[in-house]
Amino acid sequence: MPISAAVRRLVRQRADNRCEYCGLSQDDLPLVTFHVEHVISHQHDGSDDESNLCLSWTSRSELGP
């Protein structure tokens, strides 16, 4: 099930529009798209609960384990 727009807004507000991994602000990276992603993926039994979601400017899944 897709993450709702309301939950995405909550995650962005909680993160203060900063990457929750490195702390960079979206203002610091104007050409980069920030997105909401799972901390623990569905593949590893992660949920869509906002406590398992974070704001990031790069997909950590692209970086590997």
TADA-V831111 format. One record per pair of residues at least 12 apart in sequence whose C-alpha atoms are under 10 Angstrom apart, sorted by sequence separation. I is the first residue (numbers start at 0). GAP is how many residues later the second one is. D is the distance in whole Angstrom. If there is no record, write none. Layout:
<<I/GAP/D> <I/GAP/D>>
This chain:
<<37/12/9> <38/12/9> <39/12/7> <40/12/9> <36/13/10> <37/13/9> <38/13/5> <39/13/8> <35/14/10> <37/14/6> <38/14/6> <18/15/8> <36/15/8> <37/15/5> <38/15/6> <17/16/9> <18/16/9> <19/16/10> <36/16/5> <37/16/6> <38/16/10> <16/17/8> <18/17/10> <35/17/6> <36/17/6> <37/17/9> <16/18/10> <35/18/5> <36/18/6> <37/18/10> <34/19/8> <35/19/5> <36/19/7> <34/20/6> <35/20/6> <36/20/10> <40/20/9> <33/21/7> <34/21/6> <35/21/9> <36/21/9> <37/21/9> <38/21/9> <39/21/10> <11/22/9> <33/22/5> <34/22/6> <35/22/10> <36/22/7> <37/22/9> <38/22/9> <11/23/9> <32/23/9> <33/23/4> <34/23/8> <35/23/9> <36/23/9> <37/23/9> <10/24/10> <11/24/8> <32/24/6> <33/24/7> <34/24/8> <36/24/9> <10/25/7> <31/25/7> <32/25/8> <33/25/9> <10/26/10> <31/26/9> <7/27/9> <8/27/9> <7/28/6> <28/28/9> <6/29/9> <7/29/9> <25/30/9> <24/31/10> <25/31/8> <22/32/10> <23/32/9> <24/32/9> <2/33/9> <19/33/10> <20/33/8> <22/33/9> <23/33/8> <2/34/9> <19/34/6> <20/34/8> <21/34/8> <22/34/10> <18/35/8> <19/35/6> <20/35/7> <21/35/9> <13/36/10> <17/36/10> <18/36/5> <19/36/6> <20/36/9> <17/37/7> <18/37/4> <19/37/9> <20/37/10> <16/38/7> <17/38/7> <18/38/6> <10/39/7> <14/39/8> <15/39/9> <16/39/9> <17/39/8> <18/39/9> <20/39/9> <9/40/8> <10/40/9> <13/40/9> <14/40/7> <16/40/10> <6/41/9> <10/41/10> <11/41/10> <13/41/9> <14/41/9> <6/42/8> <7/42/8> <10/42/7> <11/42/8> <12/42/10> <6/43/7> <9/43/10> <10/43/6> <11/43/6> <3/44/9> <10/44/7> <11/44/10> <2/45/7> <7/45/9> <1/46/8> <2/46/9> <6/46/9> <7/46/9> <0/47/8> <2/47/9> <7/47/9> <2/50/10>>
